Amino acid sequence: MGAEIPLRNFSQVELGIEQALRNFAHGEGNSNELPAITAAERIDKIGNTSALAIAEASETTANDIEQAGQAAVEIAAEIMKEAQQLAAGLRANGRKMSEHLQEFGVLAKKVSTVMRDTRAEVLSSREHPLPLATLLPSEEGGVWQRGSGDDSRAESPDA
């Protein structure tokens, strides 16, 4: 936080305060005689000293509050800068995603149209566009023959 004040200074301060209070209450000298200060003068002196102390404490506290407020404003300005940068990045990314989604929509529409046209063409042709017999490898090294209606095995792919 800040530099620490050694303890010996605190005891010196305490002794100084005690001495100042003794001097204030009994006068400036070390004599045992009480000074000729009336009660009204003492009250005025205490009032003036207290008023000065309050004014100084208030001024110090007010300055601290202003400094804290200024620090808060500076921090808020930094947060605002960062928020503006994040918002700009989000807007840019949102535009890019929007463009990509529009491109995807156009491509998906093209694919859908081509698939629909191809299906219609296949279903409307008189001849079956796929070969009737396709050969698939079997587990035993032979082949499965399809298209004849039965699933018979042939001994080799050349048969």
ABEGO torsion letter per residue (X at the ends): XBBBBBAAAAAAAAAAAAAAAAAAAAEABABABBBBBBAAAAAAAAAAAAAAAAAAAAAAAAAAAAAAAAAAAAAAAAAAAAAAAAAAAAAAAAAAAAAAAAAAAAAAAAAAAAAAAAAAAAAABABBABBABBBBBBAAGBBBBBGAGBBBBBABAAX
